[in-house]
Amino acid sequence: MRPIKKDSYFRSRGSVYRKWRIVCANCQTVAFDYQKDGRGPLKRAYLNRILAPESLAALQDQPLAANDLHALKCESCGSVLGIPMLHWEGRLAFRLVPGQWGKKVMSDSAKKGIR
């Protein structure tokens, strides 16, 4: 698992984060571990915030465009969890499909008042 990122995006969102385990809503298979910065709902998963598995986390080390990415699918049942996109900030992300995924808060995620 990759370490927590503490960059300008992290600081601009109040220096608070949660570690979430994103699971497929259909089969409950773990899709990836994610660092969610700031408050609010999770609408998109930025590539540079994916912590595990290494096959997804390694995408942030490659020079990619949104067209180079494929849809994020569950490895077990094949459900589409996210669609590749380029956010207006210039960051690559997966736009998460509502209802196709769930989250579980990981143990060391509550930092600076977020519960």
Summary of the structure (lengths in Angstrom):
residues: 115
radius of gyration: 13.5
end to end distance: 22.3
largest distance: 38.1
contacts: 304
relative contact order: 0.26
helix: 17%
strand: 36%
